[in-house]
Amino acid sequence: MSTLDIVLFFVAVVSVIAFGIWKGVTQKSEGGGGHAGHYFLAGRGLTWWLVGFSLIAANISTEQFVGMSGQAADWLGMAIASYEWMAAITLVVVAFLFLPKLLRAGVFTIPEFLEHRYGVFSRTVMAVVTMVILVGVPTAAVIYSGATVISVFFAGHEVLGFDLGNLTVGCWAIGVAAAVYVFVGGLRACAWTDLIWGSALIAGGALVLCLALGELGKKDPAELMATKTATSSVTVEQLQNAGAIERLQLLNAGPAKAGDNLSGGKLHMVRPKSDPAVPWTALLVGLWIPNFFYWGLNQYIMQRTLASKSLAEGQKGIVFAAFLKLLVPFVVVIPGILAFNLYSGDLRAEAAKKNAATLRAFEAGGFDKLLPFTAEFAQFNPGEAAKIAAHNAALAGVAAPAAGLDAAALAEASNAAVTAGGAKGIGSVSKLVGHDYDKAFGTLLRKLLRPGFSWFVLAAMFGAVVSSLASMLNSASTIFTMDIYHKLFPRSSQKALVSTGKVCTVVFVVIACVIAPGLGSPAFGGIFTFIQEFQGFISPGVLAVFLFGFLVPRAPRYLGWLGIASNAVLYGALKWWIAPELAFLNRMAVCLAAVGALLAVLTFLNPLKTPVVLPENKEIALESSRGAKLGGIAVVVLTLALYAVFW
């Protein structure tokens, strides 16, 4: 980065944060700064375009630009785009099924609905669980992934004596930046800054995509051959005569294999049913669960729609966000695939840095822990892999792998020994990897951006993580204040509620910044998977409970807390004891089916004598939007068309 780029980056970031603070101050001058409804729900005055851009800016962060692009660079490719394209259909359903019921009840928070439907205890259970997971998982993960981009791109730069290439420094810089304006202005500050960050995010991602395609068109075909997928039969001569887009297709496509492995390369959506991340079976049920939970029952997302001026404005905003979701894979997933094609050597170097400390400890002798590794690590480090495999077998008390195994077979045999040793209580360390895929997008930025472009793209990336983080902090503080503190102290003044929310913002950002640097361990299997998997402890149960709450008015009140608790127990049992090999999305499907069956049986055996009548909010227009319905139909048709193209 040139000096001018660095100056423009800080000017852009500080200006947008100042704009958010100004909006918060304006809210105070209008008489709403001390009212909980203004601080937490922006006075229920958001228009559709603010709702739409705010949803996207709150959702798209370096969680996607690091985690999702990293998994696309690894083996998933376009299959990971299902999270985005299925979300578009999910949003349409949320706009016309979930939102009308929530707005009609006039709730501040998602857990509050459970009190109206099931009782105070159910509300409290969901509030506590949601708050803990929100702060400890997605909030910390967003901070980590943002700092990952900063640490790669700003390596070697110092500001006020702080090394911006240091992951911990980056975590605290991001946390403080987000906490400042959400502390002052609450949701209104978040929504207005999201308008800027959301627009810049899509523009910045499109710029990176264009630059990466341009570089792919100039790359030496012989170097590119090393990055083609196993299903590709491309030759050097074909690459020599191909343009950028055709090169992308030739390197990452290819005919699908027969049998269980349905994958046809990184440009195809279908993955085999044995895939640990997005098996094709998950497209039937499993992937819908985190989607409906995230977009329809997740406080930090739904808080924007609960703040809509009317039902019609909220529906139009959600459908607008659904359309924008269709664009996301083109600025996140495809750049991740391109990052591997262009800079696989750099990702190997990043992995070597990550593995170095563990390998030094192992080579020093006396190592008493198990050491898992990937097939890629074995491929690039055959000597070390053979020694580690023998060590794992000896430690676990099983037969050593046979000599002469290929990299994949050696890794499989060694990791089987790790599993056997783990069952005996022997500890293990982080998995050794061949490529550090979480660094894919950051490497792409560092390699491609030139003076004049760097400041804008980096400001957009930084803004993405700050806006998501601000939204999470605001929502976590809303849950604590309204669902826990206000229930304990019901006579609290509006000013006391706002003050409590501000204190929570500070406490939560400190907790998340302390947790975040530790998420870089390969043991988490990629930051995107980490977020999705651990939310499985609550998402299927919450979805089942809300569906019964929406659709079955005679369901007993105790089902609220029981559904959430039973899902957490079952998910944990499946993950650690019953079926640890089961893909987490399939695990979610099993949990939803089991919890749904439990709630159905209990409702059949013990239905309420009198159906529950929910409260009705008279202060908001609840007429549905005809334009939003037509837009929703168009979004569904476009989504199906994209699946047809990439299937």
Residue, then its C-alpha position, 0 to 999 in steps of 0.5 A: m500500500s502506498t502512503l496515500d492508500i493508507v491515509l485514505f483507508f483510515v479516512a474512509v473507516v473513521s468517516v463512516i464510524a463518525f457518520g454512525i456516531w452522528k446518526g446516534v447523536t441525531q437520535k438523541s436530539e430528536g428525543g429518542g436517545g434515552h428510550a429503549g425502543h429507539y436504542f435497540l429498535a431504531g424507533r421502529g422506523l427503518t425503510w425497506w432499503l435500509v432494512g435490505f442493505s443492513l441485512i446484507a452488511a450484517n450477514i456478509s463479513t469476513e466470516q464469508f470472505v475468510g471462511m467461505s472463500g477458504q472452503a471454496a479454495d479447499w475442496l468444496g468450491m461452488a457447493i458452499a454457495s448453497y448457504e447463499w442461494m438457499a438463503a435467498i429462498t429462505l428469506v422469501v419464506v421468512a418475509f411472509l411466514f415469520l415476519p408477520k407473526l413476530l411484528r403482530a406480536g410487537v416483540f423486541t427480541i426473538p426470545e420474547f415471542l417464546e414468553h407470549r407462546y410458551g412462558v417466561f422460563s422458555r424465554t429465559v432459556m433461549a435468551v441465555v443460550t442465544m446470548v452465550i453462543l452469539v458472543g462466544v461463536p459468531t462474534a468471536a469468529v467474525i473478529y478473528s476472520g477480520a483480523t486474519v485479513i488485516s494480518v495478512f495484508f498489513a504484515g510489516h506495517e505499524v501504526l502508533g507502535f502496534d504491528l498490524g500484522n499481529l493477529t491479536v492487535g487486529c482483533w482488538a482494533i476491529g472490536v474497538a471500532a465496532a463497539v464505539y458507534v454501537f455504544v453511542g447510537g445503537l441499531r440506528a447507527c448500525a443501520w445507516t453505516d450498514l448502508i455504506w458498508g453493504s454497498a462498498l462490500i459488493a463493489g469491492g468484491a466485484l473489483v477483486l473478482c475482476l482483478a483475479l480473472g485478469e490475473l488468471g488469464k495471464k498466468d503460466p498454464a504450466e503452473l496452473m496445471a498443478t491446481k486443477t481438480a481431480t475430475s479435470s482432464v485439461t491440458v497445457e495446450q487447452l489452457q494456453n488457448a483459453g481466456a480467463i473464464e474458460r480457464l476457470q471452467l477447465l481447471n475446476a470442472g470435469p465430468a462427475k464420477a459414478g457412485d457415491n462421489l457425485s462431485g464434478g469439480k469445484l464449479h459444481m454444486v453437488r458433493p457426495k453424501s460422505d462429504p463432511a461439510v455439504p453432502w448432497t443429502a444436506l440440500l434436502v433437509g439439513l441445510w434448511i435448518p441453519n438457514f431458517f434459524y439464521w434468517g428467521l429466528n436469529q436476533y442479530i439478523m431479525q432485529r433489523t426487520l423488527a425495526s421496520k416502519s411497517l410489515a410491507e417495508g420489512q417484507k420489501g427489505i427482506v426480498f431486496a436482501a434475498f436478491l443481493k444474496l444471489l450475487v454473493p457467491f460471485v464475489v466470495v466463492i469464485p474468488g476463493i477458487l481463483a485464489f487457489n488456482l493463482y496462489s496455491g504456493d503462498l497458501r502452502a507457505e502460510a500452512a508451513k508457518k502455522n505448522a512450524a511450532t508443532l513440528r519443532a516440538f515433535e522433532a525435539g523428542g519426548f512428544d506425548k500427544l497425538l498429531p493428526f494431519t491431512a493428506e495434503f500435509a503427507q503429500f508435501n512432507p512424506g518423511e515427516a508424515a511417516k514419522i508422525a504416523a508411526h508415533n501416533a500408532a505407537l502412542a495409541g497402541v495400534a499397528a503402525p501403517a504399512a510402508g509405501l502407502d500413498a499420502a491419502a492412505l497414510a493420513e487415513a491410517s494415522n488419523a484412525a490411530v489418533t481416533a483410537g488414542g483419543a478414545k483412550g484419553i490421550g490428548s492431541v494437538s492441532k491438525l497439520v495442514g498442507h494449505d492454510y485455506d483461511k488465508a485464501f482471500g487475504t492472500l488474493l488481496r495482498k497479491l492483486l491490489r495495486p496502489g489506488f485500489s487497495w484503500f477502497v477494497l480494504a476499507a470495504m472488507f474492514g467495514a464488513v467485519v465492523s458492521s457484522l460485529a456491531s450488529m452482533l454486539n447490539s443484539a447480544s446487549t438487547i437480549f441481555t437487557m430486555d430478556i434478562y435484566h428487564k425481567l429481573f428489574p421490571r421497574s427499570s427506567q428507559k434510561a437504565l435499560v439503555s445504560t445496561g445495553k451500553v455496558c453489555t456492549v463493552v463487556f461482550v466485545v472484551i470477551a469476544c476479543v479475548i476468545a478470537p485469537g485462539l480460533g486460528s487453530p486448524a482443530f476448528g476445521g475452518i472458521f465457517t464450519f466452526i460457526q455453523e456447526f456449533q450453532g447446531f446445538i440450538s438451531p434445530g430445537v429453536l426452529a422446531v419450537f417456533l414452528f409449533g408456536f406459529l402453527v400449533p396453538r394447542a401445543p403445551r407451554y412446556l414444549g418451549w424450553l424442552g425442545i431447546a434443551s433436548n436438541a442440545v443434548l441430542y446434538g452433543a450426543l451425536k457429535w461426540w458419542i453416537a455418530p461423530e462421523l456424521a456431517f453436521l448438516n445431517r446431524m441437524a436434520v436428525c435433531l430436527a426430526a427427533v425434536g419435532a417428533l417429540l413435540a408432536v407426540l407430547t402435543f397429541l398426548n397433552p394438548l392445551k384445552t384452550p388455544v394460545v392467543l398471541p398479543e397484537n401490536k396496534e402501533i404498526a401497519l400489518e398489511s402485506s406488500r403485493g410488490a414484495k410477493l412478486g419480487g419474492i417469486a422472481v427471486v425463487v425463479l432466479t435461484l432455481a436457474l442458478y442451481a440449474v447452471f451450476w448443478 
